[in-house]
């Protein structure tokens, strides 16, 4: 793409400008939003130490949730997120928690951090699945389609993404496309 050519040539301002132009025309385009995020924030790295700490804390949170200690789990999620705002598992799990256990304001926040996970970690599939299923459940079929298609780009073996995509296509009246997607998903 033109943006990648600019980046390879060291023309980051031209790349950013072209990306902004594209986003004005296509504000939901995940690939453009991903490039924009990378241009603004640079590469995101999680240290091995932070990774281990987050994974241990997520185990504690899981135990709290199993015991229905929702508020304590939420407080631990908040603290962990402040310390590690870019950990992929944390972004997914905290986003999922916000969608399931909180009010409307926190649902918006949960969607934002799941979206951030998609932008930062394109090969990490759980956020795509969570977002596609959430939007489908809210009758936002266009968004469900968007996230399911984007997830399928990174892994064609995810039958659950094909299923959500096919069902969303059916809901918007694209039955032929839905059947083709379902057949592809069954292969």
ABEGO torsion letter per residue (X at the ends): XAAAAAAAAGBAAAAAAAAAAAAAABAABAAAAAAAAAAAAEBBBBBAAAAAAAAAAAAAAAAAAAAGBAAAAAAAAAAAAAABAABAAAAAAAAAAAAAABBAAAAAAAAAAAAAAAAABAABAAAAAAAAAAAAAAGBAAAAAAAAAAAAAABAABAAAAAAAAAAAAAAGBAAAAAAAAAAAAX
